[in-house]
Amino acid sequence: MLVGHGSNMKFKMDAAIVALVRGDAKERIATDLGVGLTTLKRWCRDEDFRLQYEQARKEANDEATQRCLALRRHCFDLLDHWLNDTTNPLRFRKECADSILAHTRGLVEGQDIAITYERLVQQVEILSREAY
């Protein structure tokens, strides 16, 4: 780890990692933390900093993936409910079935889960408006 100014430097480096994982621009991060852009770029080249960043990024990605999986289950449950609700119009029930099949096929074929999730959320929003 780079030699710095004690706990304040550690706090700024940790905050920089959080901001980088969030996707903030380096210029903005440096300004917000009160460090020079050159300093931030130097931190990013440091092996320990990079390892901490990669670990934080992996943890954030794992958490987002788990949230998507949980939401996907809810979306499928809702589509399944609408599909089996015989009071819904046949056309609407067919759209539910088509949506379930399309999204299941994407998962089986290894399609990126984030793309599948976004498409499913959009479809559920559309179907929700049509149902009510």
N, C-alpha and C positions, 0 to 999 in steps of 0.2 A: 504494500500500500504506500502511496505517496506520503512523504513527510509534510505535515501541514501545521495548522495552528490549533491543535488540541481538539476538544469536543465540538467547537463551532465548525471547524473544517469537516469533521466526521458528519455532523448534522447536514451541512451543505452538500456533501457528497451523497449521502443517503437520499436527500431531497432531489438531487439531480437524477439519481437512478429512478426514483418514482416518476419524475416528470418524463424521462426518456421512455420508460415503459408505457406511459400514457400517450406518448407520441408527440409531445410538445417539441417545438423547434428549438434547436440548440441556442440560437440567439436569444430567444425568449427566456429560456432556462437560466442562461448566464445573467441576463438582466434581472430577473426575479430574485436570484440568489445573491446578487451583488458581487459576482466574480466576472473576470474577463472571459471572453469567448475562447481565447487561447488557453486559459486555465482549464476550462471545461473540456476542450479538445484534448488537452494533455491527460486529464483524468480518464477520458474515454480510451486512451491508448494504454493505460496502466493495466497490467494483467489482473490484479486483484479486483479492481473496479469493474473490468469487463466480466469477470467471473460472477461477481455480485449482480451485475446487470442481467446477465444471461439467466441466472437463477431466478431473479425477480420476474423476468419476462416469462419464463417457463411456468412459474407459479400463477401468474396472472392469466396466462393462456389456459392452463389446466382448470382454473376456477371458472373462466368464461365458458369453456367447453362443458363443464358440469352443469352450469346454469342453462345452457342451450339444451342439453339433454333433458333436464327437468321440464323446461318449457315445452319442448317437443312432445313429451308425454302428455302434457295437459292439452296441447293443440290436437293431438290425435284423439284423445278422449272426447274432446268437444266435437270434432268431426264425426267420430263414431256415434256419439249421442244424436247428432242431427241426422246422420244417415239412417239410424234405426227408429227415429221418431216418425211414425206413419202419418202424423198430422202435417208434416212438411210436404210441400209439393214434390211430385216425382222428379221434376227437373232439378230442383234444389238438392234432393237426395242423391241424384246421379252426379252432380257436381262435387258433392262431398266424397262420394266413392272415387271419382276420378282424381280428386286431390290426394286422397290417401294413397292410391296406387302410384301416382306420379312421384310423391315424396318418398314412398317406400322404395321405389325403383332407384331413385337417386342415392339413397343410403346403401342399398345393396351393391350398386355399381361403384361405391367408394367415392361418391361426389363429396366435395368439401362440405363439412357440416355447417359452416357459417352461411354458405350460400343456400343450402337446403333450409336452414332455419329461417332466413330472411324471406324466402319464397313462401314458406309455410305460414309465417306470420301475416304476410300480405294476403294470402288466400283466405285465411281465417277472418281478417278484417273485412274483406269483400263479402264473404259469406255471412258475416254477422250483420252487415248493413242490409243484405237481401232478406235475411230471416226476420228482421223486425221492422 
